[in-house]
Amino acid sequence: MSRVAAVGARLWTRLRSVRWLSVALFLSAVFPFWLLVGVMDDGSLYAVAGFGLLMACYVGWSYYVVTYRPWYRGVFGVGTLALVLCGYAVGIVVIGWVAPSPIQFVHLIAIALIFIYYWFIALIAIYHDQVSDSRATPSPPYPSLSVLVPAYNEAGYVSRAITSLLEAEYPTEQIEIIVIDDGSTDETAAEARSFDSDLVRVVTKANGGKYSALNYGLLFAEGEIIATVDADSIVAPDALTRIVAPFADDPDLGAVASNVTIWNRDSLLTRCQQLEYTIGVNIYRRMLDHFGIVLIVPGCLGAYRRDALEGVFAYDPETLTEDFDVTMKVLRSGYRVTVSDARVYTEAPDTWASLYNQRLRWYRGNYMTLFKHRRVLVDPSYGLLHRLAVPFRLVEMFFLPIATWIILGFIVWLALTGQVVQVLALFVFFTSIIVLIAALGILIEGEDWRLLVYAPLFVVGYKHFHDALNLKCLLDVLSNRKLDWTQAQRIEQRRADDPPPK
């Protein structure tokens, strides 16, 4: 009996030593497939269950390797991962083949695309979280830092941004803050000038857009590192030291992105946006960070090596998303771009109309930037930028929205033909995938677990709003229409001393 107890104790000790994340990863890979068992015929039941088991084994083994057996990591390069995942995409169709109709076939392909896309991102993000250290802070001597704050009609906001920068943990003798008033028609300039000091300088120019304001501010900057901060953002106290830290040990590093957090989480819409940032923005950036090919350094807080920024002639007027465009230019010039855990708080649109205007500019600008840099898609000399980053961006912006609408159309067809059980099963299937991916994102980002409540809206509703708008913006860009800057409506002003979200 004592021997049995000893064996049991050893087993329990081993189980306790296994990180629960690896168990959750294994179960989350296989669980959604079993949800479809009840609505499948015997001919495809074992095929789908077997595919789920294979996927679970692959994901579980990959996590085991990257976490506990680092000397095996060479086997799991980008090429091998891509080959295996393409095999899965074919496998989910072939092994589940039971004389499907054309509609069912297209639907199956759409499911495979969405599932593989999200799991590839999640797996690499977890890998990155295990093997990298984005939390290091620089040690003296600190590099000189110039912070550019472009502002247009930001009265009531710019003072909050400047205050957060003045309270940031960075040596005062090594930092300068340059506020560029881009021809504001309100009290932005006067509000900014109230901070005039040895640290804060306010310059004014005629209105020309954000790109021109940043270029103008760069003329006055003297720092080795150039940071940009939106006038309606608030940086965390340690954000500047954390975003500058990676430059110290990597001369090939051209830019560093921040971790964006939404400040105003007091409505359903803003909470959905925070969940979107967690699983669709920050996790996506962490995946690309593993390869040093982060595509977008956000304007709300980003940092650039001065030589890298000036080497690509800074900001251009050709697109509506100057942050995406300049990051692509830095990457194409041969520099690496990574992400840090430097946190910046930004206010999100809290009405559908404001969100529409914000994303109209984002999505149009994204397509304009991709068209501008389309050579990357056909030129293998750009390496992983050509083979991974830009193709993934195209999948995210074009193919996934189409797949989402195909799946919705298939579900509507099932409902109209009276197949209610299948509709419910598919809804549970996709919801479980989103919930599990969101859970991994929340775990990695240290976010609020209550955000999981909003995951079903990424299956029906919130996601389709974005996908429809995304495709509309593609048509707008292809039609060569004149596309102007659209700005989200300001929400009710918050006090500068309000605490950040927990």
N, C-alpha and C positions, 0 to 999 in steps of 0.2 A: 504493500500500500504506500509505503514511504517512497518507493522508487517511482510509482505512478505520480505521486505528488511532486517529486523532484522534476520529472519530465514535464509535467503540466506547468510547473513554475518557470522552467526554462523556455517553454513554448510561449507562455504569457509574456516573458521578458522580451523575446524576439518580436512578438506582435507589437508590443509597446514601442519598440525601437523603430518600427516601420512608420515613416511619416504618413499621416492620414491622407495627405494630398495624393500620394501615389495610388492608394487604394481607391480614392474618389475618382481619380483619372481613369483607372481600369474599369470601374463600374459604370462611369458615365459614358464610356465608349460603347459598351455592350447594351446598356439598359434601353436606349431608345429603340433599338431593333426589336427587342422582345415585346415592345408595346404594340407592334404590328402583327404579332403572332395570331391574335384572335380574329383578324379579318383576312388572313391569307389561306389559300387552299393548300392541301397537302403537297402539291407539286412544287411549291416554292418555299414552304415553311422551313425545311432543313437548309435550303440554300441561303436564305436570309439570316437564319440563326447562325449558320457557319460563317457567313461573312462578318456578322457582328463579333463573333469570337475571334476571328482573324484580326479584325481592327483593334479589338481590345488587347490582344497579345502584342500586336505591333506597337501600339501606344504605350502599353505597360512596359515592354522591353526597352523601348526608346528612353522612357523616363528613368528606368533602372540604370541604363548605361550612362546617361548624362549626369546622374546624381551620384552613383556609387562606383562606376567603373570608367573613370575618365580616359583610360588608355585605349578604350574601344571607340572613342568619339570620332576618330578619323573615318570609320565605316559609314557614319551618318552625315556625310557631306550633303551639299545642296543637290548635286546631281542624283545621288542615291535616293534621297527623299523624294525628289520630283518623279523619279522612275517608279518607285513603289506606290506613290499616290496616284499616278496615272494608271498603274495596274489595278488599283482599287476602283478607280472610276470606270474602267472597262469591266472589272469583275462584278460590280454591283448590277450592271446591266445583263451580263452574260449569264451569271449563275441564277439570277432571278427571272430569266426569260421563260415566260409561260404564254406564248403567242400574244404579246401585248398589241393593243391597237396603236395607231400612230400617236394619239393623244397620250396614252399611258407611257409610250416610249419616251416622248419628249419630257413628260413629267418626271420619269425616272432619271433622265440625264440631269434635269434641273436639281433634283434632290442630291445627286452625287456631287454636283458642282458646289452647292452650298455647304454640304457636310464636310467635304474635303477642304474647301477654302478656310472655314472657321477652325477646323482641327489642326491644319498646318500652322496657322497663326498662333493658336493656343499652345501647341507643342513647342514651337521655337521660343515663344515668350517665356514659357516655364524653364526651358533650357537656359535662356539668357539670365533669368532671375537666379538660377542656381550657380552659374559659373562666372558672373560678372559682379563688379562692385560699383554701383552708380551712386553710392552714398559717401564717397570720400570727399574730404574738404581740403583745400590747398593749404600748404604751409608756407610761411614767409621764405623768401620775399614774394609778396603778392604782385601780380602783373598790373600795370595801370589799366584802368577800366573807364570807358566812356559810355554813358547810358543815354541813348537817344529816345526822346518821348515826343512823337509827332502828335499834334492836337488840332482838331478842327471842331469848333463849337462844343467844347468839353467842359463848359462852366459847371461847377458843382462836382466834377469828377477828377479833373486834373490835379486839384489840391490833394485829393486822397492818394493818387498815384505817387506824387512827389513826396508826400509824408511817409509812405511806406518805403520809398527808396532811401530817404534820409535816415530811417530807423533800421535799415538793413545792416547786417554784420559785415562791414567791409572797411578797411582802413581809409580814413577820410583823406589822407594825403595821396591816395592812389585812385581816387574816384572823382569823376566829374559828371554832372547831370545836365544835359542840354535839352531844353524844352523848345520844340519848334512849333510856333503858332502859324498854322497854314491859312492865314487870312480869315480867321474866325470873325463872325458877325455878332458874337455875344461877349461875355466878360472873361473869356478864356485867358487872353493875354494878361489882363490885369490880375486875375487870380494867380496865374503862374508867377508874375513879377513880385508878388508878395513874398515869394521865397528867395528872391535874389540874394546871393551870397557868394562866397568863394567856391562853394560846391555846386550851386545851381545857377545856370545861365539861361536866359530866355532870348530867343531870336525870333524875328517875325519876317514873314514873306507873303507875297501874294498867293492866293489859293491856286494850287496846282495839283493837288492829289497827294495821297500818302507817299507814293514812291518819290515824288519830288521833294517832299518835306524831309524824308530820310536822307536823300542825297545832299540836300542843303545842310542838314545838321552834321553830316559827315565832314563837311568842309571845316567845321570848328572843332572836331574831335581830335584829341591827341593820344588817346589810349592805345595800348597794344591789342586789347580786346574791345570789340564794339558790341554792346548789348542794345537791344531794342525793346521798349516796353510801351504797350498801348496806354493811352491816357485814361482809359476807364478800367484799368487793371490794378490789382494790388499784389505786390510780391511778398512772399513769406520772409520773415526776418533772416533766414539763412539761405535764401534763394540765390543771391548773387555769388556767395562763396561756392555754393554747390554747382552752379552753372559754369563757373570759371575753372573749377578744379580739374576737369579732364584735359584742358589744354596743356597743363604743366608737363605731362609725361609723353605726349604724343604730338610730334611736330607735323604729322600728316593730318591732324584733325583740323578741319576748316570751320566747323560750326557745331553748336550743341543746342538741342531742343529742350524745352521745359516740360513739366507735368502740369497740365491744365486742369483746374478744378472750378466747378461752378459755385458761385457764392450764394446766389438767391435760390435756395431749394425749397421754396414755400408754395409751389403749385405742382400739379401733376405734370405739366409740360416741361418745367425746368428740371424736375427729377428724372423724367425720361431722357432729357439731354445729358444729365450727368451719367446715367447708365450708358448712353451712347458713347460718351467720351471714354468711359472705362473700358468697354469691350470693343469699340470700333475706332478709337483714336489712340489712346495711350497704349493699349495692348498691341495694336498694329504697329505703333512706333517701336515698341520694345522688340518685336520680331525683327524689324529692319535694323534696329540698333545692333543686334548680334553680328550683323555683317558690315556695319558701318555705312549703311546706305539709307539713313532716315530721309524721307523725301520732303518733309515739310518742317521747317523750324518756325513755330507759331509766332505771329507778330506780337501777341500779348506778352511774351518773354522769350527771347532767343539771344544767343551770343555767337559772334563770329570772330575768327582771327582776322585782324585788320588786313594783313597781306592777302588773305583769301578773298575778302570782300572787295578790296580795291583791285585785285587781280582780274576780277570778272566785271569791273566797271560798275559795281554796286547795282542799283535798282533800275529796271527798265519800265517804260510806260505801256508795253504791248498787251499786258494782261490785267485782269481785275484782282489777281491774287499774287501780289508782289512777293509774299513770303515763300510760296511754292516755287515761283519762278527763280528767285535768287538762290534758293537751296539747290535747285536743279543745276544752275550755273556753277555753283561751288563743287557739286559732285562731278560734273562733267570736266572740270578743270583738274581732277585727280585727287581732291581732298576727300577725307572721310567725314561723315556727319553722324553724330550719335545723339543719345538722349540722356538726360540726368534726372534725378528726382527733385530738382529745384522746382518748388511749387509756386504757381501763380494763380490768383483767384480772379475770375472774370464774371461779369453779370450776363446771364443768358436771356434771350427774348422770352417773355412770359405770355405772349399772345400768338396765335397761329399766323396772323398777318405779319407780325414782326419777324417771326421765325422764317416765314416765306421769303421776306425781303433779304434776310441775312443769307439764307442758303441759296437764293437766286444768284447772289454775287459769288459765293463760294463755288458752286457747281459750274457756273459759266466760266469763272476764272480757272478752275481746274482743267476744264476741257481746252481752254485757250492755251494754257501752259503746256499741256500734253501735245497739242498740235505744234506749238512753237518748238518743242524739243523732240519731235517725232523721229529724228535721225537716230536717237538712242535705241529705238525698237529694231532697227535694221543694221546697226553697227556693233558687231561682237567685241570690238576693242573697248567698249565701256564696261565689260565684265559683268559683275552681278547687277549693276544698274540696268544693263540690257537684258540679262537672263532672268532676273527675279523681281526687282523693285518696280520697274515700270510696267511689265506684264501683270503683276499683281494689282497694280493701281487700275489698270484697264479692266481687269476682271471685276474689281470692286465697283467701279464707276459705271460700267456698261453691261457686262454679262450677268452679274448678280441681280441688278434691278429687273432685267428681262426674265431671269429664272424665277424671281419672286412673283412676278405677274403671271407667268405660266402656271406656277403652282396654285396661285389663287384662282385662276380660271378653271383649273382641273377640279379644285375643291367645289367651286360653284356648280360645275357640271355634275359632280357626284351628288350634290344636294338637290339639284333639279331632277335628277333621275331617281330620287328616293333612297340613296345609299347613305343614310344618316350615320350609321355605325362607322363607315369608312371615313366620313368627314370628321367625326369626333376623334377617331384614332389618329388621323393625320395631324389634327390640331394638337393633340397631346404629344405626338412625336416631335413636331417642330418646337413646341413650347419647351419640352424637356431638353432639347439641344441648346436652345437659347439660354435657359436657366443654368445649365451646367457650364456653358462657356462664360456666362456672366459671373457665376460663382468663382470660377478660376480667375477671372479678371479682378473681381473684388478682393480675392485673397492676395493676389500679387500686388495690387495697388493699395491695399489696406483701407478699402472703402467701406461704406455703410452697407451692412447686409440687408437692410430694409429696402434697398433699391431692387432686390430680386422680385418684389411684388409687381414691378412694372414690366417684367420680362415678357408676359403674354402680349403686350402692345407692340412688341417687335416682331410678332408673328402676324397679327392683323391690326391695321390701323396706323400707328406711328411710322412703321417701316414703309408702308405703301405710300404714305404722303411724301416721304423723302425720295423713294424710287421714281414716282411719277414726276416729281419736280426735277430730278436728275435727268431723266430722259427728255423732258421739255427743254432743259438748258442745252442739251446736246443738239437738239433741233435748232435752237436759237443761234448757237455758234456756227452750225453748218449753213444756216441761211444768210450768214454775213450781215446780220442786222447790227446796227450801232448799239452797243451794250454799255450802259452807264452804270456807275457805282450806285448800289442800293444799300440803304442803311436801315438797320432795325430801329424801331421806335424806342426811345428811352423809357425805362421803367421808373417807378417811384424811387427817389434818392434815398440811399441808406447812409447812416452815420459812419464816419470814418473809424469810430471805435467799436463798431459792431464786431463781435467775435466771428472768426471764420467757421465754416461748417465743420462738424466733427466727423 
